[in-house]
Amino acid sequence: SAACSRSRRATRNQIAAMAHQNVDLDLLFHQAKDRKTVDKVRHALDERVVTCLRCLAMDAVQRANSGHPGTPMAMAPVAYALWARILRYDPNDPLWQNRDRFILSMGHASMLLYGLLFLAGVKDVDESGNVKEEMSVTLDCIKEFRQHNSKCPGHPEHGWTTGVESTTGPLGAGISNSVGIAMARKWLSATFNRPGFEMFNFDVFALCSDGDIQEGVSHEAASLAGHWKLDNLCWIWDNNQITIEGNTAWAISEDVATRFVAYGWNVLRVGDANDIEALSRAIAAFRKEKERPTLLVVDSHIAWGAPTKQDTFSAHGAPLGEAEVKATKEIYGWPSEPFLVPEDAIKHLRSQMADRGGVERKAWEEMRVQYKQKYPELSDMLDSMKRGVLPKDWDKFFKDFPACPKGLATRQSSSECLNMLAKAVPWMVGGSCDLAPSCLTTLKFEGAGDMLPPSTGWGDYSGRNLHFGIREHAMGSIMNGMALTGLRPFGSTFLVFVDYMRPPIRLSAIMELPCVFIFTHDSIGVGEDGPTHQPIEHLPALRAVPGLLTFRPCDANEVMEMWKYVAKLTHEPAAMILSRQPLPTLDREKHAKASMLHHGGYTLLGAEQPDLILMSTGSEVALMLEAHEALTKEGVKVRSVSMPCIELFRRQPHDYIQSVLPDACRARVSIEAATIDSWGCLIGLDGEHVGMITFGISAPHKHAQKELGFTVDAVVAAAKRVLQKQPRTVESYEDVVRAWKRRKETK
């Protein structure tokens, strides 16, 4: 009927609209009309590689008596289809700048990646970036899976095993990193590509699990990827419907595919993870998409082929058992010999990768030579990014701040220094979680611009200012992804919201990435916003992260020196803790030079042989100096120490530490609007901390500081107690907590 005909036309129109005009719909329906012949020899070799990957995973987990065999067994065909048929990657140069990136976000399935690196013959790379003759992962490495110093640790570790693009394991981290890598590629293309020179066009693939999709950060990152129109990004979702506790239906019932359509993604599906041809066509369809990121849903069976453990949660995180491994190999038609690797399987995978990735890499290198001749400045910039080297005269825009009693908020002086640095370092990019006007992290110099899709009319991909929205966790993860490409990312929010992004900060430290995390509104100085917005325990929590340098500068010139120090970091992230309220800019003719910040802590003012040492950071340094003056008038030999970075100070030579904090002076007082936790190693058992014991209060910041004990009188009283060897006891701190808990009774 006419009505039915109109309905069918409407349905076809809807499908066409969803699939986007640049995608060939035939690809989505497996090009059935073209599937007339099958290359049986190629098909048999494909199966050999896939089965080898599965058996290596089973054998390695069984030998280690630890690990996750089920997912590698399920996803081996998917990984093979991607690496053998699609990925532009040269195992002989695994750091080629325009290589496609493969992120194993489901890091528990690490044996899948290690098997790929071994079978593909990925070369190892030394710490200087030079390709070695040795392979990154050997069969012996796989046999030592999850053992001490093995190149095959429990979860993939970037920088430890060549070919691992990002450290993964915490679910959601890898896919969120991939958004940063994909956005970085957009920036690289917009910045470096020229007519006839497509220097960057790589794609980013992330293999993810049900757990990745459920983690909250996946929602944040996927939302941004859709908003940013990252058509170079493909997430491949292993839809096996199994998690550690059991079937995913116990915990989730949402329509994930529709969720991603709502984010602005292209969604494709392959109903059988073993269908290599369908997988190859689906990934090829992704490559035709020119507007949206792609989610490829792959229906799979965990521990595929295991006679009693397929589709069971017991196959997720434990060895199958020797009997089950043997029975599974029989089903595969594979010899029971452990760690069997047929030579034809190796040859088959490596020849395909050489024919594609190897050829493309060599062509790119030839183009790179011509590019250098025609665009020498851009070429030098690329070299500097790859080597992690700052441009010549990178600090040429820095200027000292004049002494001023009123001073500047350190967020304000940091804003000026950030712009001074970023103007000279073209690959420094970043943004804020909707707080740039408060954190003052907008790059304002000419040409900075906003990094947004050109179709928005608000910017383009060459911009330097990112807009993360209110998504702190995703911001940190995306920063890590950008850093993995050689960009120098920064991101900002209020310090109290660092709790939302601790996972990516921790991973940044593990991966040794030089991300810059900027946190403003750093203490009870926030004032009227009250305890929900006044960070108390956050400073010590950041200082507890190994490998993270946490700076809390006391004035504008310490801020400038902090930026100078952080700019030169290549393997360490840094957290900058900055004030909302103005802090005096110290007269450096009367006090030590701010460049002493490069030692982490230094004597700011005071006696050669002190009887008392005061030490402080940030906004409390001015209070310390007032107390210093009061105690000096009473005849006390006082030394005041600025301690902007405790971690950096503790790295200094013993003699330097002794010159600042001599063992002979045990009367010490630390002053900081945070808890005592960071200071025990510096003040010792005989010292005392003037700081926060409870949460803050809602009041103007000066009133809050007075009410909570940040006064000259309080510091002087603490100093006198330690001079008399009677510091406050643990019980006295608990008395304060008990009184605070009773506060509602007296209001």
ABEGO torsion letter per residue (X at the ends): XAAAAAAAAAAAAAAAAAAEAABBAAAAAGGAAABABBBAAAAAAAAAAAAAAAAAAAAAAAAAGBEBAAAAAAAAAAAAAAAAAABBBBAABAABAABBBBBBABAAAAAAAAAAAAAAGBBBBBAAGBBBABBABBAAAAAABGBBGBABBABBBBGABBGBABBBGBBGAAAAAAAAAAAAAAAAAAAABBBGBBABABBBBBBBBAAAAABAAAAAAAAAAAAAGBAABBBBBBBAGBBAAEBAAAABABBAAAAAAAAGBBBBBBABAABAAAAAAAAAAAAABAABBBBBBBBBBBGBGBAAABGBAAAAABBAEAAAAAAAAAAAGBBABBGBBBAAAAAAAAAAAAAAAAAAAAAAAAAAAAAAAABAAAAAAAAAAAAGBBBBGAAAABBBBBBBAAEBBAAAAAAAAAAAAAAABAABBEBBBGAAAAAGABBABBGAEBBBBAAAGAEBAABABBBAEBBAAAAAAAAAAAAAAGBBBBBBBBAAAAAAAAAAAAAAAAAGBBBBBBBBGABAAAEAAEAAABBAAAAAAAAABBGBBBBBBABAAAAAAAAAAAAABAABBBBBBBBABBBBBBBAAABBBAAAAAAGBBBABEBABBABBBBBBEAAAAAAAAAAAAAAAAGBBBBBBBBABAAAAAABBAAAAAAABBAABABBBBBBBBBAAAAAAAAEAABBBBBBABBBBBBBAAAAAAAAGBBAAAAAAAAAAAAAGBBBBAAAAAAAAAAAAAAAAAX
